[in-house]
């Protein structure tokens, strides 16, 4: 019955406007249930290492579920999402919040450019600008993610850089980067230290990229950078630590994927 209703709402163009309007979201966040529990869990996770923020960048915003949590920590969130379907969802989800949420229908990369963007389907969580990730997902999808993954769609998307975003909106207190294997390319577009950022890593396939990212971040503030690891919305280390300690911990745990948080003590 629910599936038939969903199909009809999709056919009439009402499914996403109903699902993501602010009244529906407010009710789901206020009433007991999965949506509220996930929002509270993500908010607790980010508050465990972030103070109240003025500005957050959400790079690879997907459907905006992280942005919802960031709005509880920051006065403004800038979202970058190149997928057209997901961008429409973001537009619906944050309608009426233009003073607090800036939506950019673009990717981030090492330079301002146009990129090939690979997608299994509209709105897929596997969307990527990384040819390496595309190949990895197609060859190991069932084994690594529990489903077959193919990329029949390729489109051209606009890309900008983190440096340009900072010029436009100011230095963020935190940047979340989740771009399905394209994280190093995103960070190559950054030439300055930031107070805090996170990036996703698929392991061990992206071990070389992980080491290069950590070295780049360490180079921005050699004496003042520290790292932690997160999995399933929880920090895995009791304290932020050095790059060497982080890499040792990763080797010992052999997680298939994780999130690295990098923190830099910057002068006021």
C-alpha positions in Angstrom: 0.0 0.0 0.0 2.8 2.4 1.0 4.7 1.6 -2.2 1.6 2.3 -4.4 1.1 5.7 -2.6 4.7 6.6 -3.1 4.6 5.6 -6.8 1.5 7.8 -7.3 3.0 10.8 -5.5 6.2 10.4 -7.6 4.1 10.3 -10.7 2.3 13.5 -9.7 5.5 15.2 -8.6 4.4 15.5 -5.0 6.6 12.9 -3.2 9.7 15.0 -2.6 7.9 18.3 -1.9 5.8 16.5 0.8 8.7 14.5 2.2 11.2 17.5 2.5 9.0 20.5 3.3 9.9 22.2 6.6 6.6 21.2 8.3 7.1 17.5 7.6 10.8 17.7 8.7 9.9 19.6 11.9 7.3 16.9 12.8 9.8 14.1 12.1 12.5 15.8 14.2 10.1 16.6 17.0 8.3 13.2 17.3 10.0 9.9 18.4 11.3 7.9 15.5 14.2 7.1 13.2 14.6 10.7 11.8 14.8 12.3 15.2 17.2 9.7 16.5 19.6 10.0 13.6 19.5 13.8 13.8 20.3 13.7 17.5 23.0 11.2 17.0 24.7 13.2 14.3 24.4 16.4 16.3 25.9 14.8 19.4 28.8 13.5 17.3 29.8 16.8 15.8 29.3 18.6 19.2 31.8 16.1 20.7 34.7 17.9 18.9 33.2 21.2 17.6 32.3 24.3 19.6 29.5 26.6 18.3 30.4 27.8 14.8 29.8 30.8 12.7 30.3 29.0 9.3 30.4 25.4 8.1 31.0 24.0 4.6 29.2 20.8 3.7 31.0 19.4 0.6 29.0 16.6 -0.9 25.8 17.6 0.9 23.8 14.7 -0.7 20.2 15.0 0.7 21.0 17.5 3.5 20.8 15.2 6.5 24.3 16.4 7.7 23.3 20.0 7.0 20.3 19.6 9.4 22.8 18.7 12.1 25.1 21.5 11.2 22.3 24.0 11.5 22.3 23.2 15.2 26.0 24.1 15.5 26.4 27.0 13.1 24.8 30.2 12.1 25.4 29.5 8.4 26.1 26.4 6.2 27.4 26.5 2.6 26.4 23.3 0.8 28.0 22.0 -2.4 26.2 19.3 -4.3 26.7 18.6 -8.0 23.9 16.0 -8.5 20.8 17.7 -10.0 18.3 15.4 -8.2 20.0 15.9 -4.8 20.2 19.6 -5.4 16.4 19.7 -6.0 15.9 17.9 -2.7 18.2 20.4 -0.9 16.3 23.3 -2.5 13.0 21.8 -1.1 14.5 20.9 2.2 15.9 24.3 3.0 13.3 26.5 1.4 12.8 29.6 3.6 16.3 29.3 5.1 18.3 31.3 2.5 19.8 33.5 5.3 21.3 30.4 6.9 21.8 27.8 4.1 23.6 28.6 0.9 23.1 26.0 -1.9 25.7 25.6 -4.7 25.0 23.2 -7.5 28.6 22.3 -8.1 31.5 20.1 -7.2 34.8 21.1 -5.6 38.2 20.2 -7.2 41.8 21.2 -7.4 41.0 23.9 -9.9 37.8 25.7 -11.1 36.9 23.6 -14.0 34.3 21.2 -15.6 34.4 17.6 -14.4 33.0 14.3 -15.6 30.5 13.1 -13.0 29.6 9.4 -12.8 26.3 8.2 -11.4 24.6 4.8 -11.1 21.2 6.7 -11.0 19.7 10.1 -10.1 20.4 10.9 -6.5 22.7 7.9 -5.9 24.9 7.8 -2.8 27.7 6.4 -5.1 27.8 9.5 -7.3 31.5 10.5 -7.9 33.9 12.5 -9.9 36.6 9.9 -9.3 37.3 7.5 -12.1 39.2 5.4 -9.5 36.2 5.1 -7.2 34.0 4.3 -10.2 36.3 1.4 -11.1 36.5 0.2 -7.5 32.7 0.3 -7.0 32.0 -1.6 -10.2 34.6 -4.3 -9.4 33.9 -4.8 -5.7 30.3 -3.5 -5.2 28.7 -6.7 -3.9 31.7 -7.6 -1.8 32.4 -4.2 -0.3 28.9 -2.5 -0.2 26.6 -5.4 -0.4 25.2 -4.5 -3.8 26.2 -4.4 -7.5 27.2 -0.9 -8.6 27.3 0.2 -12.2 27.7 3.8 -13.6 25.7 4.1 -16.9 25.4 7.9 -16.5 28.1 10.5 -17.1 27.5 14.2 -17.1 29.6 17.3 -17.0 29.4 19.4 -13.8 30.9 22.7 -12.8 33.6 22.6 -10.2 35.1 25.3 -7.9 37.8 25.3 -5.2 37.8 25.5 -1.4 40.0 28.6 -1.7 37.4 30.3 -3.9 34.6 29.4 -1.5 36.7 30.9 1.3 37.2 34.1 -0.7 33.4 34.3 -1.2 32.0 33.3 2.2 34.9 33.6 4.6 37.0 31.1 6.5 34.8 28.2 7.8 35.1 26.9 11.3 34.6 23.4 9.9 34.5 21.7 6.5 32.9 18.2 5.9 34.2 16.5 2.8 32.4 13.4 1.6 32.9 13.0 -2.2 33.3 9.3 -2.8 37.0 9.0 -3.5 37.5 12.6 -4.7 38.6 14.0 -1.3 42.3 14.5 -2.3 41.3 16.5 -5.4 39.0 18.6 -3.2 41.8 19.3 -0.8 44.2 20.2 -3.5 42.1 23.3 -4.0 42.9 24.4 -0.5 46.1 26.4 0.2 45.6 27.5 3.8 45.0 26.0 7.2 41.5 25.7 8.6 40.4 25.2 12.2 38.8 21.9 11.6 37.8 19.6 8.7 36.8 16.0 8.1 37.1 13.7 5.1 36.0 10.2 4.2 38.4 7.5 3.3 37.9 4.0 1.8 40.5 1.7 3.1 42.9 0.2 2.1 42.3 1.2 -1.6 42.8 4.9 -0.7 45.8 4.4 1.5 48.1 6.5 -0.8 45.6 9.3 -0.9 45.1 9.2 2.8 48.8 9.6 3.4 49.0 12.5 1.0 46.1 14.3 2.5 47.5 14.0 6.0 50.9 15.3 4.9 49.2 18.2 3.1 47.2 19.1 6.3 50.3 18.7 8.5 52.2 21.0 6.2 49.7 23.8 6.8 50.4 24.0 10.5 53.2 21.5 11.4 53.3 22.1 15.1 49.6 22.6 15.7 47.7 19.9 13.8 46.1 16.8 15.4 43.9 14.0 14.1 41.1 11.7 15.2 39.2 8.9 13.6 35.4 8.4 13.4 33.3 5.4 12.4 29.5 5.2 12.6 29.2 8.7 14.1 31.6 8.2 17.0 35.2 9.1 17.6 37.4 6.1 17.9 40.4 7.7 19.8 40.0 9.2 23.3 42.2 12.1 22.2 43.3 13.9 19.1 46.8 12.6 18.2 49.7 12.8 15.7 49.6 11.6 12.1 51.9 8.6 13.0 49.7 7.4 15.8 46.6 7.8 13.6 48.2 5.7 10.8 49.2 3.0 13.3 45.7 2.8 14.7 44.2 2.6 11.2 46.6 -0.3 10.3 45.6 -2.2 13.4 41.9 -1.8 13.0 41.6 -2.3 9.2 38.3 -0.6 8.9 36.8 -0.7 5.4 36.0 3.0 5.5 36.2 5.8 8.1 36.2 9.6 8.6 39.3 11.5 9.5 39.0 14.7 11.6 41.8 17.1 11.4 42.1 20.0 13.9 44.6 22.9 13.7 45.2 25.5 16.4 45.2 28.8 14.6 46.0 32.2 16.1 43.0 34.3 16.9 
